Amino acid sequence: MYRRLSLFLVFAAVMSYLMITSFISQSSALDKKVAQKRHLEQELKQLKKQQEILKEDIIKLNDDDYLAKLARKEYFFSENGEIIFNIPEKNEDKKPNN
């Protein structure tokens, strides 16, 4: 009788140990997957925002007036009679020596 009870106790202890370690490993894996899901959802939101911006840019680029303004601004193209002045941008990194 004692042999059977001790054998059953050992078997129950081994099974309990295996179930607890399995539960812990699965819960840690689940936590990693949840964190990964949150990260990917944030990345998806950013990509959707970027997609909306790019769609707006596509719509703007189909407009001839916008293209003309963009060409004048970025590539210094001018209309007839216009004079383009190139003004250098201020460098905020440089500080005056005192």
TARAHU-V223140 format. One record per residue. N is the residue number from 1. RES is the residue in one letter. PHI is phi in radians with two decimals (NA if undefined). Layout:
BEGIN
<<N RES PHI> <N RES PHI>>
END
This chain:
BEGIN
<<1 M NA> <2 Y -1.18> <3 R -1.12> <4 R -1.13> <5 L -1.14> <6 S -1.19> <7 L -1.11> <8 F -1.11> <9 L -1.11> <10 V -1.12> <11 F -1.05> <12 A -1.15> <13 A -1.15> <14 V -1.13> <15 M -1.13> <16 S -1.10> <17 Y -1.04> <18 L -1.10> <19 M -1.19> <20 I -1.18> <21 T -1.12> <22 S -1.13> <23 F -1.09> <24 I -1.13> <25 S -1.17> <26 Q -1.22> <27 S -1.21> <28 S -1.20> <29 A -1.12> <30 L -1.15> <31 D -1.08> <32 K -1.11> <33 K -1.15> <34 V -1.15> <35 A -1.11> <36 Q -1.12> <37 K -1.10> <38 R -1.05> <39 H -1.07> <40 L -1.20> <41 E -1.16> <42 Q -1.13> <43 E -1.11> <44 L -1.10> <45 K -1.06> <46 Q -1.11> <47 L -1.18> <48 K -1.17> <49 K -1.09> <50 Q -1.11> <51 Q -1.12> <52 E -1.10> <53 I -1.09> <54 L -1.16> <55 K -1.12> <56 E -1.12> <57 D -1.11> <58 I -1.10> <59 I -1.11> <60 K -1.13> <61 L -1.23> <62 N -1.42> <63 D -1.61> <64 D -1.14> <65 D -1.14> <66 Y -1.14> <67 L -1.08> <68 A -1.13> <69 K -1.08> <70 L -1.12> <71 A -1.15> <72 R -1.16> <73 K -1.31> <74 E -1.47> <75 Y -2.00> <76 F 0.98> <77 F -1.38> <78 S -2.27> <79 E -1.49> <80 N -1.09> <81 G 1.53> <82 E -1.58> <83 I -2.04> <84 I -1.79> <85 F -1.91> <86 N -1.66> <87 I -1.79> <88 P -1.17> <89 E -1.33> <90 K -1.27> <91 N -1.75> <92 E -1.40> <93 D -1.25> <94 K -1.42> <95 K -1.97> <96 P -1.17> <97 N -1.43> <98 N -1.98>>
END
